[in-house]
Amino acid sequence: MEEQIDSIKDLSIEEREEVFVDIARILEGTAREAFVEGNRHFAALSANMAEAIRINADELARDDPRNAERVLQQASAMISQFKAVHPYPLVSMAVH
């Protein structure tokens, strides 16, 4: 993911938009895991950020690349923070 952030300026608009959609998908997965583990606050933050990125992916891809980099860095920091606290992925996401 870090290599995507470093080279965001070199990507076409379509490729940038694809990167934003991918990061939104990862954030949604992180939100699901956090919810299942009982961390509802982080799940809400992650889900909201994923939704905002997905809705604005086209604008983010077309606008200033520096702003796009900042958004990707913040999303990457959220994902890294979750993985640091929860290093072992869930085997099952069944909620009873």
C-alpha positions, 0 to 999 in steps of 0.5 A: 500500500505504501508504494501506491501512496508514493506513486499516486502522482504518477497514476492516471485518473482512472488508476487513482480512482481504482486505488481509492476504491481498493482502499475503501474496500480494505477499510470496510473489511477492517470495519467489519472485523472491528465490529465483530471484535466489539470495537464499535467506535473504530468500526464506525470510524472506519466504515464512515471513512470508507464510505466517504472515500468511495463516494468521493473517489472520482473527485479525489482522483481528479483533484490535487494529487497532494490532497489525494495523498493525504487521504490515502495516508490517513486511510493507511494509518487507520488500517495500520493502527487496527492491524497493530492492535489486532495482529491476528485476523479473524477466522470467522466473523459469525456474530451470535 
